[in-house]
Amino acid sequence: MDRKILLHEKDIPKKWYNLAADLPTPMLPPLGPDGNPVNPEMLTPVFPMNLIEQEVSPERWIDIPEEILDILYRWRPGPLRRAVYLERYLDTPAKIYYKDESTSPPGSHKPNTAVPQAWYNKQFGIERLTTETGAGQWGSALAFACKLVGLECKVFMVRISFDQKPFRKLMMQTWGANCIASPSTETNAGRAILEKMPDTPGSLGIAISEAIEQAVTDPAGKTRYSLGSVLNHVMLHQTIIGQEAKAQLKSIGEKMPDVVIGCAGGGSNFAGLAFPFTADKINGADIEIIPVEPTACPTLTRAPFAYDFGDTACTTPLLPMYSLGHDFVPPPIHAGGLRYHGMAPLVCQCVVEGLHTPRAIDQIECYEAAITWAQTEGFICAPETSHAVAATIQEAKKAKEEGKEKVILFNYSGHGLMDLTGYDAYLSGKLDRYSLPDEMLEKTEECLKKHPQAEARKSGKW
Ligand SMILES: Cc1ncc(COP(=O)(O)O)c(C=O)c1O
């Protein structure tokens, strides 16, 4: 039995896969403030043109430059592991495989896109990147990538995580970045929020507004903004995960997975694993593909499909996505990276189409799963990742009930060694079950009704 399935460096994927090329129903376009589709030129104050080209690309495959591969070889190709100890504990006929993204220097999947984003900005003559971070995983990944390619990096970290996770801030500083709590007094967006809500725990939406504002107001024009999830080019860069997983399963003669699972905050680690398999599903394969989110922030399972801004200050284009509303401030659950109001439009279109079937799980069940995982497999997962572990356990139990030898594949998006305050809260009984109350969704409708309608278009095949 293979428990660690490794690829040779020479077999690292050399291209990124763009699902947009294969969608049965094309996505709706992002809209500008006038309600018309945005053109690439309009995005140039925020992103460099070489990344905007990827954002709007209709090409199925995009070459990964050798210089980027040279950086990724530090930890890629990443291992595919079989969770035999969990299988035994659950006494399930299912085979559970997971793609281990925790082996990157910052400890998650985030550098798969941080490195190319930093590299393309550098190529374009940019000197400094700004960004936001929730759990601190993305901020530390961008700090790491900027140092390696020679850019300055400034990170706005959501207040609650800044307070709960001092070690993530120290990692960013170790890689030479400047990390401050958001909302901050450094931007108009931050000051406006602090005036209204001085004690706010912050949100990804607010931090994004601050980071964008700092990028576009640089008088030298040498600063750009970098986003760790949601956008098409971020999903693209992450597809290296699913391509490796496919090659690894094939190398041991394993069949195609029956179930593919990933936790979903903005959608990137899930998409990275799932999109290459989604292509197979479009071509007829029978795979259940499950993005998992918290019941506290149930974007895909309970929010409407609508046009909404990606940030609180309404600086981004209007994106077609499931959204809890750009002014939604999620409750301070411990999976900071899953507290985003929206979701990647590419993932949303797959949900509309019926290609992906989302699921929400309560944080208590997720921590129970994380503890089971740690006490069987041995590794301590990130609170975000625990949502994927919890769904995997649900699926493995279902396979037992059905008596089916299913192959389950999930994405182990990161380790939790910097997130032990969340474990502390759980272990000392301070966490409660929490499902977003219906009243909050009324506010969502109020927020979204001002925007143009987004038609949920689908082929009806799934
Ligand atoms: C370990 C980990 N997993 C998952 C996520 C969620 O982000 P995404 O949905 O873009 O993968 C985060 C975000 O911070 C994270 O740190």
PDBQT file of the ligand as one rigid body, heavy atoms in Angstrom, charges set to zero:
ROOT
HETATM    1  C1  LIG A 501      -5.080  26.903   5.301  1.00  0.00    +0.000 C 
HETATM    2  C2  LIG A 501      -6.151  27.632   4.564  1.00  0.00    +0.000 A 
HETATM    3  N1  LIG A 501      -7.078  26.926   3.906  1.00  0.00    +0.000 NA
HETATM    4  C3  LIG A 501      -8.072  27.517   3.233  1.00  0.00    +0.000 A 
HETATM    5  C4  LIG A 501      -8.189  28.902   3.183  1.00  0.00    +0.000 A 
HETATM    6  C5  LIG A 501      -9.339  29.503   2.451  1.00  0.00    +0.000 C 
HETATM    7  O1  LIG A 501      -8.980  30.192   1.307  1.00  0.00    +0.000 OA
HETATM    8  P1  LIG A 501      -9.313  29.632  -0.146  1.00  0.00    +0.000 P 
HETATM    9  O2  LIG A 501     -10.761  29.292  -0.143  1.00  0.00    +0.000 OA
HETATM   10  O3  LIG A 501      -8.988  30.729  -1.085  1.00  0.00    +0.000 OA
HETATM   11  O4  LIG A 501      -8.450  28.439  -0.351  1.00  0.00    +0.000 OA
HETATM   12  C6  LIG A 501      -7.234  29.688   3.831  1.00  0.00    +0.000 A 
HETATM   13  C7  LIG A 501      -7.327  31.163   3.770  1.00  0.00    +0.000 C 
HETATM   14  O5  LIG A 501      -6.718  31.893   4.451  1.00  0.00    +0.000 OA
HETATM   15  C8  LIG A 501      -6.197  29.041   4.539  1.00  0.00    +0.000 A 
HETATM   16  O6  LIG A 501      -5.272  29.740   5.174  1.00  0.00    +0.000 OA
ENDROOT
TORSDOF 0
